[in-house]
Amino acid sequence: MKAEDGCRLRSTRRGLLKGAAAWGALGVAGPLAKPALAQAAPLRVGLMLPYTGTYAKLGQFCDQGFRLFVEMNGGKLGGREISFVQVDDESKPETATDNMNRLVSRDKVDVVVGTVHSGVAMAMVKVARDTKTLLLIPNAGANDATGPLCAPNIFRTSFSNWQVNFPMGKVIADAGHKKVVTITWRYTAGQEMMAAFKEGFAQAGGTVVEELALPFPEVEFQALLTRIASIKPDAVHAFFAGGGAVKFVRDYAAAGLKGQIPLYGPGFLTDGTLKAQGEAAEGIRTTLHYADDLDNPANKTFLAAFAKKTSQVGDIYAVQGYDAAALLAVGLGAVGGDFSQRDGLVKAMGAARLDSPRGPVTFNKAHNPIQNIYLRDVRNGINAYVAVAQANVDDPARGCRIAT
Ligand code: PHB
């Protein structure tokens, strides 16, 4: 599925004609005129996100967050007008390479922003490396994207799967729990998140006694919940997101486990889902690089603007999309909107310090954010800030050979 922002393209074309006529009238010769015209064209941004399926709302919020930042800057980033091409990746790794190739080769986008699902993102990373396309990842946590597959043209404005789960090991151990069962979808994100939690929990003296999983995006949780009830661990650590997280949290409560075996997880378990989860989510503690009530001016501005644009409450996915646009604005601003100055653009992006709604963000050599990971508690329908679980968490970027 693909849609083009025709309106903006049409009006820009008119602008280009006007510009060309002006150059002609001034008698400016071809070679000089070309770069100026190229610069006047809008920068083409490909949004490759899930707009359908269990991650649909996540993709839509990344999209709306990105567009919000652009709109707040008069339709421009770093002085350069922006146009969009949009593709629904459906969270399907099997069609991801073709979708990404089409954006790059047929639609000739300058930048790709995507995606949510780690498996899809890995295919995008490979195409981006081969074609040197600038790729901004606004969610997917696949460790390898900023590990062995790191590249100068690949940035992530979200998190690594390791980053949001490792700190939970200490949190759960400090709560006095020694034996934990993990449960997730069996794909890159779920497996990497549970491995990172296990690493942090083992370091804090805990033991993962059983690792449960089901295929993505299945939601038949009953047999696994029965298994948890029979094991009776001290706590459960779970990764699900979007529609799957809504059903898991509701099923956990309906199975009578809520109040019996404390449920924890990375914050995706309860982010953007609380309205649908209702009472079943109250009291769930999670770790994430955001909390709804973070008391900083950037978060207040973002939440108010997002609510005004969409009549919805902003969440981490919208923040990550918003920050992807903010990061691109830093790069484009540093080169006066001239995308052909790629070295200068990438250098400025790598050195960016974002005043994000999540708090301050900088980037490591692999272009993964360095950020606080917060402990949150679902209270009265929001993911309320409890504490900084770990400050300035930097992903180890294992295997990244980027030169700094
Ligand atoms: C992922 O596949 O990397 C992923 C998907 C949804 C989330 C978080 C991570 O909420």
Residues whose N, C-alpha, C, O or C-beta is under 5 A from the ligand:
A	BS01	PHB	V116 H117 S118 A140 G141 A142 A189 A241 F268
